[in-house]
Amino acid sequence: MSLQPIQILLVEDSPIATKLMTDFILQGIGIENCVLSHTENFTKAIHFLQEKKVDVILLDLGLPESYGLETFQKMYSLFETIPIIVLTGNEDKEMALASVSEGAQDYLVKGQLNSNTLSQSIRYAIERGNIKIQQIEYQKRLKRFTSELEKLNDSKDKYFSILAHDLKAPFGGLLGLSNIIIEDFETLTKEELFKFNVELNVLLNNQFKLLQNLLEWGRLQMDKIDFNPKPFLLYPVVNEIIVVLNPAANSKGILLSNKVLPEQVIKADEYMLRSMVQNLVHNALKFSVPCGQVIVNSEIVENNLELSITDTGVGISEKEIDNIFSLDRSRTTLGTAQEKGTGLGLLLCKDMVEKHGGSITVTSAIDQGTTFMLSFPV
């Protein structure tokens, strides 16, 4: 397999030096092994490099419009990944050494050049330049991996914080209620027993929901959750979720409405879709006021099916919206009936819809309500 010719740019204003180096390059590398381009000033060199790809730059530090170390610094800042060999006169060695310390691959004294010296310098500069490109890429990857690791560690810390606090704390209330029922069973009225059992039921349902979200989110992070997208009717699935959540809605005097078209088909993992809609409807109920309404709707917009959950609740501030899908945010706002939460359900929705190649967005206004929009590719 034949090698590609070396693309060389010579930036030199002296016609004599240009002729001499052109001869040396063609003799040392071979006319068939290189493509030599030339510009006589810095501005033309920049324009050339913006349009053409080169393997190495031979840069004179004594150009009319840009002189000395600044010439190299400006070129290097613009084209860091292209190997640069600086060309200098006998009196400019210190300047040339300074440029090497700042990133130039080599420096050559014009009066001491020959074809072998110049061709070797070009080849070595290209090799070192390739190594540098690899190092830059490794550094970028390392920085990206470090950032991802930091995010994972933050998520892990938040996860264990939820386990330690939010999952544990409500058991005090559960144990307290159960102890009252056990110790005062003989003296409690039927109305009091019913009241305590309702409270127990609410606490247990909240804890079950939190535990379910924790387990699902953990499985998603480890890529252990099944993902089987297939077409199915959306309306009956939403209806089933409304039936499950209607008792909670009725307890706050909130109307749940399914306005999805009966014939609407969605291609998604049904288990994940149920989890997303249930989390968002549950969240809407949490922040809705008595006599409010929560509406589930859908429409096709361009090449996406947009599934919306809209409430007439208290709304969310712009500051909270900016951080609403972040696991590392501080404690979440209490619901209108002082319901507690962790924000994990919203993060779970985000991860699940993105696994479908979709997205989740939120629009809201204080005291007017909120809409969460799940967008799925059609």
PEMOLIN-V431036 format. One record per run of one state. SS is the DSSP state (@ for helix, = for strand, . for the rest). FROM is the first residue (numbers start at 0). TO is the last residue. Records with the same first field share a line. If there is no record, write none. Layout:
# PEMOLIN-V431036
SS: FROM-TO ; FROM-TO
This chain:
# PEMOLIN-V431036
.: 0-4 ; 11-13 ; 29-29 ; 39-40 ; 51-54 ; 60-60 ; 62-65 ; 67-67 ; 78-81 ; 88-88 ; 101-104 ; 112-113 ; 183-188 ; 221-228 ; 251-253 ; 258-263 ; 268-268 ; 286-291 ; 301-302 ; 311-316 ; 322-342 ; 355-357 ; 365-367 ; 377-377
=: 5-10 ; 33-38 ; 55-59 ; 61-61 ; 66-66 ; 82-87 ; 105-108 ; 229-232 ; 254-257 ; 264-267 ; 292-300 ; 303-310 ; 358-364 ; 368-376
@: 14-28 ; 30-32 ; 41-50 ; 68-77 ; 89-100 ; 109-111 ; 114-182 ; 189-220 ; 233-250 ; 269-285 ; 317-321 ; 343-354
